[in-house]
Structures are given as structure tokens and as C-alpha cells.
Amino acid sequence: MQLIAARTAGVRSAIRAARLVPALRTYATPATFKDDDDPQLADYPRLPYISKQRRPARGWEDWQMRRNFGEPLHEQEEILSMWGPDAPVVPPSTALRWFMTAVAGFTTFGVITKFALIPSRPSVPREYPYSGLETELGGLEENKARPESETDEE
């Protein structure tokens, strides 16, 4: 009787533990991130992380850098300026699709050229009697390459 009571107590504790599981974060629920305030920025404005290359080309006091006089700079201006890395023109998924289309096109062209456009051999390959003239040439042992030695090199 005690054995059954111990097993039911174990089952009860497992059920209680199973009830707590939904309260935990699973891989399906996204993690929440808090944007930490940088204490070194103090009251400097928080500017959006947008490249200057996305701005229109005209209408700026400094046309080359696409900014006006007195405009606050972003914290990471070196990356977001006109001299930073180029902003992609198309999304990465579209670029990958275009690249894979080009690879498939070149591969298809190569396969068609190799198998459809190049004719087969116009002649039959040579065939020699007696296992490829093995006996006429003295056998396989007679036709092996000589091993290199230092006396041959001099």
C-alpha cells in the first residue's frame, strides 16, 4: 500500500511541475530586449539607425554628406555616413534569388552545350589484340618505368 501511495505522490509532483512549464519562456516566444540608455550620451538625441545613403540626393547644405548645418550626428556616424559601407539596394532574399537564377542559367547552358550540342566521337577507339599488345611488348614487367636514382641524374 505504501508503494502505491509513493507512486501517486510522484505522479502528483510531476503534474504540478507540468503546470509550471507554460509559465517558462519557450523557443517560440521571442525574447524582449530593452534598449539600454548609454550613460555617455547623456541628453544627446537618440537618432534612428538609418544610412545617409537612403536620403534623397538633393536639398542639403552639404550635398556630399547629405546633411545640413547644425544637424546632430548619429552615435555611429562613421558607419551611417556616405563613406560607410554601401546600403543594399535590394533585400538579401531577392539578391539570393537573382544569384541562384543566374547560377541555374549558367549551369543549364553548360549542360546543354556538353550533352546536346557537342557530337559524339566520330570514330571508334583503338582496340589492340592480346590484351592491348601486352605479349608483343614483352609483358607488363618489361614496360614499367625505371626507378630514379642519383646516378641517372648525373
C-alpha positions as CSV (number, residue, x, y, z in Angstrom):
1,M,0.0,0.0,0.0
2,Q,2.9,2.3,0.8
3,L,4.3,1.7,-2.7
4,I,1.1,2.8,-4.4
5,A,1.0,5.9,-2.2
6,A,4.6,6.8,-3.0
7,R,3.9,6.4,-6.8
8,T,0.8,8.5,-6.7
9,A,2.8,11.2,-4.8
10,G,5.4,11.1,-7.5
11,V,2.7,11.4,-10.2
12,R,1.2,14.4,-8.3
13,S,4.5,16.2,-8.2
14,A,5.0,15.6,-11.9
15,I,1.6,17.1,-12.7
16,R,2.4,20.1,-10.5
17,A,5.7,20.6,-12.4
18,A,3.9,20.2,-15.7
19,R,1.6,23.1,-14.7
20,L,4.5,25.4,-14.2
21,V,6.1,24.7,-17.6
22,P,3.8,27.1,-19.6
23,A,5.0,29.9,-17.4
24,L,8.5,29.5,-18.7
25,R,9.7,31.0,-21.9
26,T,10.0,28.6,-24.8
27,Y,11.9,28.9,-28.1
28,A,8.7,30.0,-29.8
29,T,8.2,33.1,-27.7
30,P,10.5,36.0,-28.7
31,A,12.8,37.4,-26.2
32,T,12.2,41.0,-25.2
33,F,15.1,43.4,-25.3
34,K,15.3,46.6,-23.5
35,D,17.2,49.4,-25.3
36,D,19.8,50.4,-22.7
37,D,20.5,54.1,-22.4
38,D,24.1,54.8,-22.9
39,P,25.2,57.0,-19.9
40,Q,27.9,58.6,-22.0
41,L,25.3,60.1,-24.4
42,A,23.6,62.0,-21.5
43,D,20.9,64.2,-23.1
44,Y,22.2,63.8,-26.7
45,P,19.2,62.9,-29.0
46,R,18.6,59.2,-29.9
47,L,18.7,59.2,-33.7
48,P,17.4,56.3,-35.8
49,Y,19.9,53.8,-37.3
50,I,19.3,54.8,-41.0
51,S,22.1,55.2,-43.5
52,K,22.6,58.6,-45.1
53,Q,22.7,56.8,-48.5
54,R,18.9,56.3,-48.1
55,R,18.3,60.1,-48.1
56,P,17.5,62.0,-51.3
57,A,20.5,63.3,-53.2
58,R,19.4,67.0,-53.3
59,G,18.2,69.5,-50.8
60,W,21.1,69.5,-48.4
61,E,23.6,72.2,-47.4
62,D,26.4,69.6,-47.7
63,W,25.5,67.6,-50.8
64,Q,28.3,65.1,-50.5
65,M,27.5,64.1,-46.9
66,R,23.7,64.7,-47.3
67,R,23.3,66.8,-44.1
68,N,22.5,70.4,-43.1
69,F,24.5,72.7,-40.9
70,G,23.8,72.1,-37.2
71,E,22.2,68.7,-37.7
72,P,23.1,66.3,-34.9
73,L,25.3,63.4,-35.9
74,H,24.4,59.8,-35.1
75,E,26.4,58.0,-32.5
76,Q,27.7,55.7,-35.2
77,E,28.2,58.3,-37.9
78,E,31.2,56.5,-39.4
79,I,29.0,53.6,-40.3
80,L,25.9,55.5,-41.4
81,S,27.7,58.3,-43.4
82,M,28.1,58.4,-47.1
83,W,31.6,56.9,-46.7
84,G,30.4,53.9,-44.7
85,P,29.5,50.5,-46.2
86,D,27.0,50.6,-49.1
87,A,23.4,50.1,-48.1
88,P,22.0,47.2,-50.1
89,V,19.6,48.2,-52.9
90,V,17.6,45.0,-52.8
91,P,16.7,42.8,-49.8
92,P,19.0,39.9,-49.3
93,S,16.3,37.3,-50.2
94,T,15.8,39.0,-53.5
95,A,19.5,39.1,-54.2
96,L,19.9,35.4,-53.3
97,R,17.0,34.5,-55.7
98,W,18.6,36.5,-58.5
99,F,22.0,34.9,-57.9
100,M,20.6,31.4,-57.8
101,T,18.7,32.1,-61.1
102,A,22.0,33.2,-62.7
103,V,23.8,30.1,-61.4
104,A,20.9,27.9,-62.7
105,G,21.1,29.6,-66.1
106,F,24.8,29.1,-66.5
107,T,24.6,25.5,-65.3
108,T,21.8,24.8,-67.8
109,F,23.8,26.4,-70.6
110,G,26.8,24.3,-69.7
111,V,24.8,21.0,-69.6
112,I,23.1,21.8,-72.9
113,T,26.4,22.6,-74.5
114,K,28.1,19.5,-73.1
115,F,25.5,16.9,-73.9
116,A,23.3,18.3,-76.7
117,L,25.5,20.4,-78.9
118,I,28.8,18.5,-78.9
119,P,28.6,15.5,-81.2
120,S,29.7,12.0,-80.1
121,R,33.1,10.7,-81.1
122,P,33.3,10.3,-84.9
123,S,35.5,7.2,-84.7
124,V,35.8,4.0,-82.7
125,P,38.6,3.9,-80.1
126,R,41.6,1.7,-81.0
127,E,41.5,-1.9,-79.9
128,Y,44.6,-4.0,-79.8
129,P,44.7,-7.8,-79.7
130,Y,46.2,-9.8,-76.9
131,S,45.2,-7.5,-74.0
132,G,46.4,-4.4,-75.7
133,L,49.7,-5.8,-77.1
134,E,50.8,-6.9,-73.7
135,T,52.6,-10.0,-75.1
136,E,54.1,-8.3,-78.1
137,L,55.7,-5.6,-76.0
138,G,57.2,-8.1,-73.6
139,G,54.7,-8.0,-70.7
140,L,53.8,-5.5,-68.0
141,E,57.1,-6.0,-66.1
142,E,59.2,-5.0,-69.1
143,N,57.4,-1.8,-69.7
144,K,57.5,-0.3,-66.3
145,A,59.3,3.0,-65.7
146,R,62.8,2.7,-64.4
147,P,63.2,3.9,-60.8
148,E,65.0,7.2,-60.4
149,S,68.5,7.0,-58.9
150,E,71.1,9.6,-58.2
151,T,73.5,8.0,-60.8
152,D,70.8,8.6,-63.5
153,E,70.7,12.3,-62.7
154,E,74.4,12.9,-63.2
